[in-house]
């Protein structure tokens, strides 16, 4: 296998890419516009993991049966807090930032694009 990546389809892919770039200090690897002002495909490097974002078209059904989890490790609390500060705007907070049984700092939320995240150290 050459690689694996996480792919998400959202309404507002251009805005989502900007949000995730800021939230995760991501490097944009490629932007491939569609004919409607969104991205047919885009790729961001998030600490060595690839997050692909594409514009949701009407043929796909939105569902929340998946959660994207980023585990930053014990030295990554600043990354967790930064991501929370940026992603929380317009989000549905499932677990506010703080400690839990398995992490000294974590949160989970559904962001304004409908993506379910769990970010922790």
Buried (B, 14 or more C-beta within 10 A) or exposed (E): EEEEEBEBBBEBBBEBBEBBBBBBEBEEEEBEBEEEEBBBBBBBBBEEBBBBBBBBEEEEEEEEEEEBEBEBEEEBBEBBBBBBEBBBEEBEEEEEBEEEEEBEBBBBBBBBBBBBBBBBB
